[in-house]
Amino acid sequence: MRVANMHVQGLVSRIQAELISKKNDSNPYVAKEHLRERLVNTKLNKESAGHWTKAEKIIEEDSRVLVTPQLIHGQQMDCWRWVAN
């Protein structure tokens, strides 16, 4: 269980780093699905899928992150944006 929590915290840190790095871009939004595909192979590993779900919940409860739908290549996707200074 402790290793799982460490994995989740690692994912949270990687997600936050990605969001912060895009903060000042002309398009600072990051599609959750795109980020998940880059960071975790949830199709091959159910445990990783569970870790992603926990990390996703932590990110979405973070007041420094805006959760909003955005149109990406004509498809509406849930996106995250880092809004803190």
C-alpha positions, 0 to 999 in steps of 0.5 A: 500500500505504501508503494502505491501511495508513493506511485500516486504522489509521483504521478501528482508531481509529474502532472503538476510539473507538466501543468506548471511548464505550460502555464505561460504558453499561448495555450496553457491547457492540457487534455487529461487524456493526452497527459494520461497516455503520456504518463501511464499505460492504463490499458496494459496495467489495471494497477496503474489505472487505479493510480491514475484515478487517485492522482486525477482526483488529487489534481482536480481538488487542488485549488491551483488547478482549473478544470475546464472543457476545451475544444481540441482538434474539434473534440471537446476534452476535459483539460487542466490548467495551472492558475497559481503564480 
